[in-house]
């Protein structure tokens, strides 16, 4: 993994962020991506719990 600065796709914008890019596959990971993954994982776990209680 390499730590990189990523720029917005629009040339008029000055938005940028820092994240990690995998040298082998090109996957990008930053704090927002990780937060969304954790949130989705929690939603899935809560859904499993509700289904388990209903049965």
PyMOL Python script that loads the backbone (N, CA, C, O; Angstrom):
from pymol import cmd

cmd.read_pdbstr("""\
ATOM      1  N   UNK A   1       0.844  -1.174   0.000  1.00  0.00           N
ATOM      2  CA  UNK A   1       0.000   0.000   0.000  1.00  0.00           C
ATOM      3  C   UNK A   1       0.896   1.246   0.000  1.00  0.00           C
ATOM      4  O   UNK A   1       1.938   1.301   0.652  1.00  0.00           O
ATOM      5  N   UNK A   2       0.438   2.234  -0.759  1.00  0.00           N
ATOM      6  CA  UNK A   2       1.146   3.517  -0.819  1.00  0.00           C
ATOM      7  C   UNK A   2       0.197   4.624  -0.381  1.00  0.00           C
ATOM      8  O   UNK A   2      -0.974   4.624  -0.762  1.00  0.00           O
ATOM      9  N   UNK A   3       0.685   5.552   0.405  1.00  0.00           N
ATOM     10  CA  UNK A   3      -0.098   6.696   0.833  1.00  0.00           C
ATOM     11  C   UNK A   3      -0.010   7.751  -0.263  1.00  0.00           C
ATOM     12  O   UNK A   3       1.089   8.137  -0.661  1.00  0.00           O
ATOM     13  N   UNK A   4      -1.171   8.229  -0.762  1.00  0.00           N
ATOM     14  CA  UNK A   4      -1.187   9.167  -1.882  1.00  0.00           C
ATOM     15  C   UNK A   4      -2.155  10.311  -1.647  1.00  0.00           C
ATOM     16  O   UNK A   4      -3.046  10.231  -0.801  1.00  0.00           O
ATOM     17  N   UNK A   5      -1.966  11.374  -2.408  1.00  0.00           N
ATOM     18  CA  UNK A   5      -2.892  12.497  -2.440  1.00  0.00           C
ATOM     19  C   UNK A   5      -3.740  12.329  -3.707  1.00  0.00           C
ATOM     20  O   UNK A   5      -3.202  12.204  -4.807  1.00  0.00           O
ATOM     21  N   UNK A   6      -5.051  12.327  -3.544  1.00  0.00           N
ATOM     22  CA  UNK A   6      -5.962  12.163  -4.665  1.00  0.00           C
ATOM     23  C   UNK A   6      -6.667  13.487  -4.946  1.00  0.00           C
ATOM     24  O   UNK A   6      -7.084  14.184  -4.021  1.00  0.00           O
ATOM     25  N   UNK A   7      -6.798  13.826  -6.221  1.00  0.00           N
ATOM     26  CA  UNK A   7      -7.437  15.070  -6.634  1.00  0.00           C
ATOM     27  C   UNK A   7      -8.836  14.786  -7.163  1.00  0.00           C
ATOM     28  O   UNK A   7      -9.121  13.692  -7.651  1.00  0.00           O
ATOM     29  N   UNK A   8      -9.711  15.801  -7.057  1.00  0.00           N
ATOM     30  CA  UNK A   8     -11.053  15.708  -7.610  1.00  0.00           C
ATOM     31  C   UNK A   8     -10.960  15.591  -9.134  1.00  0.00           C
ATOM     32  O   UNK A   8     -10.020  16.105  -9.741  1.00  0.00           O
ATOM     33  N   UNK A   9     -11.919  14.926  -9.741  1.00  0.00           N
ATOM     34  CA  UNK A   9     -11.899  14.715 -11.189  1.00  0.00           C
ATOM     35  C   UNK A   9     -12.139  16.012 -11.964  1.00  0.00           C
ATOM     36  O   UNK A   9     -11.685  16.133 -13.102  1.00  0.00           O
ATOM     37  N   UNK A  10     -12.837  16.978 -11.378  1.00  0.00           N
ATOM     38  CA  UNK A  10     -13.087  18.244 -12.049  1.00  0.00           C
ATOM     39  C   UNK A  10     -11.875  19.149 -11.884  1.00  0.00           C
ATOM     40  O   UNK A  10     -11.379  19.345 -10.774  1.00  0.00           O
ATOM     41  N   UNK A  11     -11.409  19.691 -12.982  1.00  0.00           N
ATOM     42  CA  UNK A  11     -10.215  20.529 -12.918  1.00  0.00           C
ATOM     43  C   UNK A  11     -10.474  21.853 -12.215  1.00  0.00           C
ATOM     44  O   UNK A  11      -9.540  22.473 -11.707  1.00  0.00           O
ATOM     45  N   UNK A  12     -11.745  22.304 -12.178  1.00  0.00           N
ATOM     46  CA  UNK A  12     -12.060  23.588 -11.558  1.00  0.00           C
ATOM     47  C   UNK A  12     -12.066  23.487 -10.037  1.00  0.00           C
ATOM     48  O   UNK A  12     -11.935  24.500  -9.350  1.00  0.00           O
ATOM     49  N   UNK A  13     -12.214  22.300  -9.516  1.00  0.00           N
ATOM     50  CA  UNK A  13     -12.291  22.103  -8.072  1.00  0.00           C
ATOM     51  C   UNK A  13     -10.896  21.926  -7.481  1.00  0.00           C
ATOM     52  O   UNK A  13      -9.999  21.373  -8.117  1.00  0.00           O
ATOM     53  N   UNK A  14     -10.739  22.401  -6.266  1.00  0.00           N
ATOM     54  CA  UNK A  14      -9.462  22.241  -5.562  1.00  0.00           C
ATOM     55  C   UNK A  14      -9.578  21.182  -4.480  1.00  0.00           C
ATOM     56  O   UNK A  14      -8.772  21.152  -3.551  1.00  0.00           O
ATOM     57  N   UNK A  15     -10.575  20.312  -4.592  1.00  0.00           N
ATOM     58  CA  UNK A  15     -10.802  19.282  -3.586  1.00  0.00           C
ATOM     59  C   UNK A  15      -9.784  18.164  -3.734  1.00  0.00           C
ATOM     60  O   UNK A  15      -9.516  17.695  -4.840  1.00  0.00           O
ATOM     61  N   UNK A  16      -9.224  17.747  -2.617  1.00  0.00           N
ATOM     62  CA  UNK A  16      -8.316  16.605  -2.633  1.00  0.00           C
ATOM     63  C   UNK A  16      -8.427  15.885  -1.295  1.00  0.00           C
ATOM     64  O   UNK A  16      -8.911  16.444  -0.311  1.00  0.00           O
ATOM     65  N   UNK A  17      -7.972  14.637  -1.275  1.00  0.00           N
ATOM     66  CA  UNK A  17      -7.959  13.864  -0.037  1.00  0.00           C
ATOM     67  C   UNK A  17      -6.772  12.923  -0.068  1.00  0.00           C
ATOM     68  O   UNK A  17      -6.194  12.657  -1.122  1.00  0.00           O
ATOM     69  N   UNK A  18      -6.422  12.430   1.091  1.00  0.00           N
ATOM     70  CA  UNK A  18      -5.325  11.474   1.198  1.00  0.00           C
ATOM     71  C   UNK A  18      -5.879  10.098   1.495  1.00  0.00           C
ATOM     72  O   UNK A  18      -6.854   9.960   2.233  1.00  0.00           O
ATOM     73  N   UNK A  19      -5.268   9.094   0.930  1.00  0.00           N
ATOM     74  CA  UNK A  19      -5.703   7.731   1.166  1.00  0.00           C
ATOM     75  C   UNK A  19      -4.605   6.758   0.777  1.00  0.00           C
ATOM     76  O   UNK A  19      -3.497   7.145   0.407  1.00  0.00           O
ATOM     77  N   UNK A  20      -4.947   5.493   0.874  1.00  0.00           N
ATOM     78  CA  UNK A  20      -4.007   4.419   0.557  1.00  0.00           C
ATOM     79  C   UNK A  20      -4.427   3.754  -0.739  1.00  0.00           C
ATOM     80  O   UNK A  20      -5.613   3.499  -0.948  1.00  0.00           O
ATOM     81  N   UNK A  21      -3.465   3.467  -1.616  1.00  0.00           N
ATOM     82  CA  UNK A  21      -3.724   2.753  -2.863  1.00  0.00           C
ATOM     83  C   UNK A  21      -2.877   1.487  -2.870  1.00  0.00           C
ATOM     84  O   UNK A  21      -1.674   1.524  -2.612  1.00  0.00           O
ATOM     85  N   UNK A  22      -3.535   0.353  -3.172  1.00  0.00           N
ATOM     86  CA  UNK A  22      -2.820  -0.911  -3.275  1.00  0.00           C
ATOM     87  C   UNK A  22      -2.001  -0.922  -4.559  1.00  0.00           C
ATOM     88  O   UNK A  22      -2.521  -0.637  -5.638  1.00  0.00           O
ATOM     89  N   UNK A  23      -0.749  -1.243  -4.440  1.00  0.00           N
ATOM     90  CA  UNK A  23       0.141  -1.273  -5.599  1.00  0.00           C
ATOM     91  C   UNK A  23      -0.234  -2.415  -6.548  1.00  0.00           C
ATOM     92  O   UNK A  23      -0.065  -2.291  -7.761  1.00  0.00           O
ATOM     93  N   UNK A  24      -0.734  -3.506  -6.013  1.00  0.00           N
ATOM     94  CA  UNK A  24      -1.059  -4.677  -6.840  1.00  0.00           C
ATOM     95  C   UNK A  24      -2.370  -4.533  -7.594  1.00  0.00           C
ATOM     96  O   UNK A  24      -2.425  -4.764  -8.802  1.00  0.00           O
ATOM     97  N   UNK A  25      -3.444  -4.146  -6.873  1.00  0.00           N
ATOM     98  CA  UNK A  25      -4.771  -4.156  -7.514  1.00  0.00           C
ATOM     99  C   UNK A  25      -5.359  -2.772  -7.739  1.00  0.00           C
ATOM    100  O   UNK A  25      -6.329  -2.645  -8.486  1.00  0.00           O
ATOM    101  N   UNK A  26      -4.808  -1.722  -7.118  1.00  0.00           N
ATOM    102  CA  UNK A  26      -5.299  -0.371  -7.326  1.00  0.00           C
ATOM    103  C   UNK A  26      -6.442   0.049  -6.412  1.00  0.00           C
ATOM    104  O   UNK A  26      -6.982   1.145  -6.567  1.00  0.00           O
ATOM    105  N   UNK A  27      -6.818  -0.798  -5.466  1.00  0.00           N
ATOM    106  CA  UNK A  27      -7.882  -0.457  -4.534  1.00  0.00           C
ATOM    107  C   UNK A  27      -7.493   0.776  -3.720  1.00  0.00           C
ATOM    108  O   UNK A  27      -6.364   0.888  -3.242  1.00  0.00           O
ATOM    109  N   UNK A  28      -8.453   1.706  -3.570  1.00  0.00           N
ATOM    110  CA  UNK A  28      -8.217   2.921  -2.800  1.00  0.00           C
ATOM    111  C   UNK A  28      -8.988   2.834  -1.494  1.00  0.00           C
ATOM    112  O   UNK A  28     -10.164   2.470  -1.486  1.00  0.00           O
ATOM    113  N   UNK A  29      -8.330   3.168  -0.388  1.00  0.00           N
ATOM    114  CA  UNK A  29      -8.958   3.156   0.930  1.00  0.00           C
ATOM    115  C   UNK A  29      -8.629   4.475   1.623  1.00  0.00           C
ATOM    116  O   UNK A  29      -7.473   4.893   1.678  1.00  0.00           O
ATOM    117  N   UNK A  30      -9.666   5.122   2.151  1.00  0.00           N
ATOM    118  CA  UNK A  30      -9.468   6.320   2.964  1.00  0.00           C
ATOM    119  C   UNK A  30     -10.425   6.263   4.144  1.00  0.00           C
ATOM    120  O   UNK A  30     -11.145   5.278   4.306  1.00  0.00           O
ATOM    121  N   UNK A  31     -10.444   7.293   4.962  1.00  0.00           N
ATOM    122  CA  UNK A  31     -11.268   7.275   6.179  1.00  0.00           C
ATOM    123  C   UNK A  31     -12.763   7.200   5.866  1.00  0.00           C
ATOM    124  O   UNK A  31     -13.505   6.548   6.601  1.00  0.00           O
ATOM    125  N   UNK A  32     -13.217   7.845   4.804  1.00  0.00           N
ATOM    126  CA  UNK A  32     -14.639   7.797   4.439  1.00  0.00           C
ATOM    127  C   UNK A  32     -15.032   6.406   3.970  1.00  0.00           C
ATOM    128  O   UNK A  32     -16.098   5.913   4.338  1.00  0.00           O
ATOM    129  N   UNK A  33     -14.213   5.777   3.183  1.00  0.00           N
ATOM    130  CA  UNK A  33     -14.494   4.422   2.696  1.00  0.00           C
ATOM    131  C   UNK A  33     -14.562   3.461   3.876  1.00  0.00           C
ATOM    132  O   UNK A  33     -15.465   2.627   3.944  1.00  0.00           O
ATOM    133  N   UNK A  34     -13.619   3.571   4.801  1.00  0.00           N
ATOM    134  CA  UNK A  34     -13.622   2.689   5.970  1.00  0.00           C
ATOM    135  C   UNK A  34     -14.857   2.918   6.841  1.00  0.00           C
ATOM    136  O   UNK A  34     -15.458   1.958   7.323  1.00  0.00           O
ATOM    137  N   UNK A  35     -15.238   4.175   7.047  1.00  0.00           N
ATOM    138  CA  UNK A  35     -16.424   4.479   7.862  1.00  0.00           C
ATOM    139  C   UNK A  35     -17.686   3.899   7.227  1.00  0.00           C
ATOM    140  O   UNK A  35     -18.535   3.350   7.928  1.00  0.00           O
ATOM    141  N   UNK A  36     -17.814   4.017   5.916  1.00  0.00           N
ATOM    142  CA  UNK A  36     -18.982   3.458   5.228  1.00  0.00           C
ATOM    143  C   UNK A  36     -19.005   1.939   5.318  1.00  0.00           C
ATOM    144  O   UNK A  36     -20.074   1.347   5.470  1.00  0.00           O
ATOM    145  N   UNK A  37     -17.854   1.304   5.229  1.00  0.00           N
ATOM    146  CA  UNK A  37     -17.792  -0.156   5.335  1.00  0.00           C
ATOM    147  C   UNK A  37     -18.233  -0.605   6.726  1.00  0.00           C
ATOM    148  O   UNK A  37     -18.999  -1.560   6.857  1.00  0.00           O
ATOM    149  N   UNK A  38     -17.756   0.073   7.755  1.00  0.00           N
ATOM    150  CA  UNK A  38     -18.143  -0.271   9.130  1.00  0.00           C
ATOM    151  C   UNK A  38     -19.649  -0.085   9.300  1.00  0.00           C
ATOM    152  O   UNK A  38     -20.309  -0.936   9.895  1.00  0.00           O
ATOM    153  N   UNK A  39     -20.195   1.004   8.791  1.00  0.00           N
ATOM    154  CA  UNK A  39     -21.625   1.286   8.896  1.00  0.00           C
ATOM    155  C   UNK A  39     -22.443   0.189   8.219  1.00  0.00           C
ATOM    156  O   UNK A  39     -23.422  -0.292   8.789  1.00  0.00           O
ATOM    157  N   UNK A  40     -22.052  -0.208   7.010  1.00  0.00           N
ATOM    158  CA  UNK A  40     -22.772  -1.260   6.282  1.00  0.00           C
ATOM    159  C   UNK A  40     -22.674  -2.596   7.004  1.00  0.00           C
ATOM    160  O   UNK A  40     -23.651  -3.343   7.064  1.00  0.00           O
ATOM    161  N   UNK A  41     -21.501  -2.902   7.552  1.00  0.00           N
ATOM    162  CA  UNK A  41     -21.331  -4.149   8.295  1.00  0.00           C
ATOM    163  C   UNK A  41     -22.238  -4.183   9.522  1.00  0.00           C
ATOM    164  O   UNK A  41     -22.804  -5.226   9.849  1.00  0.00           O
ATOM    165  N   UNK A  42     -22.376  -3.043  10.200  1.00  0.00           N
ATOM    166  CA  UNK A  42     -23.261  -2.965  11.368  1.00  0.00           C
ATOM    167  C   UNK A  42     -24.714  -3.156  10.968  1.00  0.00           C
ATOM    168  O   UNK A  42     -25.472  -3.821  11.673  1.00  0.00           O
ATOM    169  N   UNK A  43     -25.106  -2.577   9.839  1.00  0.00           N
ATOM    170  CA  UNK A  43     -26.478  -2.743   9.360  1.00  0.00           C
ATOM    171  C   UNK A  43     -26.776  -4.206   9.071  1.00  0.00           C
ATOM    172  O   UNK A  43     -27.845  -4.706   9.423  1.00  0.00           O
ATOM    173  N   UNK A  44     -25.836  -4.892   8.433  1.00  0.00           N
ATOM    174  CA  UNK A  44     -26.021  -6.309   8.125  1.00  0.00           C
ATOM    175  C   UNK A  44     -26.152  -7.129   9.404  1.00  0.00           C
ATOM    176  O   UNK A  44     -26.994  -8.022   9.493  1.00  0.00           O
ATOM    177  N   UNK A  45     -25.312  -6.822  10.397  1.00  0.00           N
ATOM    178  CA  UNK A  45     -25.351  -7.548  11.667  1.00  0.00           C
ATOM    179  C   UNK A  45     -26.683  -7.312  12.383  1.00  0.00           C
ATOM    180  O   UNK A  45     -27.269  -8.253  12.919  1.00  0.00           O
ATOM    181  N   UNK A  46     -27.164  -6.074  12.397  1.00  0.00           N
ATOM    182  CA  UNK A  46     -28.457  -5.783  13.021  1.00  0.00           C
ATOM    183  C   UNK A  46     -29.594  -6.509  12.315  1.00  0.00           C
ATOM    184  O   UNK A  46     -30.525  -6.985  12.964  1.00  0.00           O
ATOM    185  N   UNK A  47     -29.525  -6.595  11.006  1.00  0.00           N
ATOM    186  CA  UNK A  47     -30.560  -7.303  10.235  1.00  0.00           C
ATOM    187  C   UNK A  47     -30.544  -8.791  10.587  1.00  0.00           C
ATOM    188  O   UNK A  47     -31.601  -9.402  10.744  1.00  0.00           O
ATOM    189  N   UNK A  48     -29.369  -9.367  10.710  1.00  0.00           N
ATOM    190  CA  UNK A  48     -29.253 -10.784  11.087  1.00  0.00           C
ATOM    191  C   UNK A  48     -29.859 -11.026  12.469  1.00  0.00           C
ATOM    192  O   UNK A  48     -30.559 -12.015  12.685  1.00  0.00           O
ATOM    193  N   UNK A  49     -29.582 -10.113  13.401  1.00  0.00           N
ATOM    194  CA  UNK A  49     -30.115 -10.247  14.758  1.00  0.00           C
ATOM    195  C   UNK A  49     -31.645 -10.191  14.750  1.00  0.00           C
ATOM    196  O   UNK A  49     -32.299 -10.975  15.437  1.00  0.00           O
ATOM    197  N   UNK A  50     -32.210  -9.272  13.982  1.00  0.00           N
ATOM    198  CA  UNK A  50     -33.664  -9.152  13.916  1.00  0.00           C
ATOM    199  C   UNK A  50     -34.280 -10.408  13.317  1.00  0.00           C
ATOM    200  O   UNK A  50     -35.310 -10.879  13.799  1.00  0.00           O
ATOM    201  N   UNK A  51     -33.672 -10.949  12.284  1.00  0.00           N
ATOM    202  CA  UNK A  51     -34.194 -12.146  11.648  1.00  0.00           C
ATOM    203  C   UNK A  51     -34.092 -13.343  12.599  1.00  0.00           C
ATOM    204  O   UNK A  51     -34.990 -14.184  12.650  1.00  0.00           O
ATOM    205  N   UNK A  52     -32.999 -13.408  13.343  1.00  0.00           N
ATOM    206  CA  UNK A  52     -32.797 -14.496  14.285  1.00  0.00           C
ATOM    207  C   UNK A  52     -33.850 -14.445  15.403  1.00  0.00           C
ATOM    208  O   UNK A  52     -34.369 -15.487  15.803  1.00  0.00           O
ATOM    209  N   UNK A  53     -34.168 -13.255  15.907  1.00  0.00           N
ATOM    210  CA  UNK A  53     -35.180 -13.095  16.952  1.00  0.00           C
ATOM    211  C   UNK A  53     -36.569 -13.419  16.430  1.00  0.00           C
ATOM    212  O   UNK A  53     -37.408 -13.907  17.186  1.00  0.00           O
ATOM    213  N   UNK A  54     -36.828 -13.162  15.167  1.00  0.00           N
ATOM    214  CA  UNK A  54     -38.160 -13.401  14.600  1.00  0.00           C
ATOM    215  C   UNK A  54     -38.443 -14.889  14.412  1.00  0.00           C
ATOM    216  O   UNK A  54     -39.601 -15.306  14.398  1.00  0.00           O
ATOM    217  N   UNK A  55     -37.411 -15.669  14.272  1.00  0.00           N
ATOM    218  CA  UNK A  55     -37.605 -17.109  13.997  1.00  0.00           C
ATOM    219  C   UNK A  55     -37.840 -17.917  15.236  1.00  0.00           C
ATOM    220  O   UNK A  55     -38.018 -19.133  15.155  1.00  0.00           O
TER     221      UNK A  55
END
""", "prot")
cmd.dss("prot")
cmd.show_as("cartoon", "prot")
cmd.util.cbc("prot")
cmd.orient("prot")
